[in-house]
Amino acid sequence: INSVKDLVIKTVSAFANNSVEGGLLILGISSRGEVVGIDHLNEGQRNLIMDLNTLLRGHAAVARCYDCQDAKGNDRTICLFYSSYV
């Protein structure tokens, strides 16, 4: 989970500092575009990676989880992180 947390910090920071358009990081979508979800994470792990106020300082980012379905109709949860340029 620490590697995911580090990925979120680095990516959201890069969006905020280097991209005039900001950026969107989505956890739970495979590199092939398939919905796989983050349902294997427990509540504590989700909170750890989504607590941007603790992970980042002086940011303009938000994190939200959304329920959706995979290709087989199974319920899945994905997490979106949006960061605007600062």
C-alpha positions as CSV (number, residue, x, y, z in Angstrom):
1,I,0.0,0.0,0.0
2,N,3.0,2.3,0.6
3,S,4.0,2.1,-3.1
4,V,0.4,3.1,-4.1
5,K,0.5,6.0,-1.6
6,D,3.8,7.1,-3.1
7,L,2.5,6.9,-6.6
8,V,-0.5,9.1,-5.6
9,I,1.7,11.7,-4.0
10,K,4.1,11.9,-6.9
11,T,1.5,11.9,-9.6
12,V,-0.8,14.5,-8.0
13,S,2.2,16.7,-7.2
14,A,3.3,16.5,-10.8
15,F,-0.1,17.4,-12.1
16,A,-0.2,20.4,-9.7
17,N,3.3,21.6,-10.5
18,N,3.9,20.8,-14.2
19,S,0.6,20.7,-16.1
20,V,-1.4,23.9,-16.7
21,E,-4.4,21.7,-17.3
22,G,-4.0,19.8,-14.0
23,G,-4.6,16.0,-14.2
24,L,-6.7,13.0,-13.3
25,L,-5.3,9.8,-11.7
26,I,-7.7,6.9,-11.6
27,L,-7.1,3.9,-9.4
28,G,-9.0,0.7,-10.3
29,I,-8.7,0.9,-14.1
30,S,-6.2,-1.5,-15.7
31,S,-3.6,-0.3,-18.3
32,R,-5.9,-2.0,-20.9
33,G,-8.9,0.2,-19.8
34,E,-10.7,-2.6,-17.9
35,V,-12.5,-1.8,-14.6
36,V,-10.8,-3.9,-11.9
37,G,-11.6,-1.8,-8.9
38,I,-9.9,-1.2,-5.6
39,D,-12.3,-3.4,-3.6
40,H,-9.4,-5.6,-2.4
41,L,-8.3,-2.6,-0.2
42,N,-9.7,-2.4,3.3
43,E,-11.1,0.9,4.7
44,G,-7.9,1.8,6.4
45,Q,-5.9,1.3,3.2
46,R,-8.3,3.4,1.2
47,N,-8.2,6.2,3.8
48,L,-4.4,6.1,3.8
49,I,-4.2,6.7,0.0
50,M,-7.1,9.2,-0.1
51,D,-6.1,11.5,2.7
52,L,-4.6,14.2,0.5
53,N,-4.6,16.7,3.4
54,T,-2.0,14.5,5.2
55,L,-0.1,13.4,2.1
56,L,0.3,16.8,0.4
57,R,0.6,20.4,1.6
58,G,-0.6,23.4,-0.3
59,H,-2.4,21.4,-3.0
60,A,-5.6,21.9,-4.9
61,A,-6.5,18.2,-5.3
62,V,-9.6,16.2,-4.5
63,A,-10.1,12.4,-4.1
64,R,-13.4,10.6,-4.6
65,C,-14.5,7.0,-4.9
66,Y,-17.2,6.0,-7.3
67,D,-19.2,2.8,-7.6
68,C,-19.3,1.2,-11.1
69,Q,-19.5,-2.1,-12.8
70,D,-16.9,-4.2,-14.6
71,A,-17.5,-5.8,-18.0
72,K,-19.2,-8.8,-16.3
73,G,-21.6,-6.6,-14.4
74,N,-19.8,-7.1,-11.0
75,D,-19.9,-4.1,-8.7
76,R,-16.5,-2.4,-8.3
77,T,-15.2,0.8,-6.7
78,I,-12.7,3.1,-8.5
79,C,-11.0,6.1,-7.0
80,L,-10.4,9.4,-8.8
81,F,-7.8,12.0,-7.9
82,Y,-8.0,15.3,-9.6
83,S,-5.4,18.0,-9.2
84,S,-5.6,21.5,-10.7
85,Y,-2.6,23.5,-11.6
86,V,-1.4,25.8,-8.7
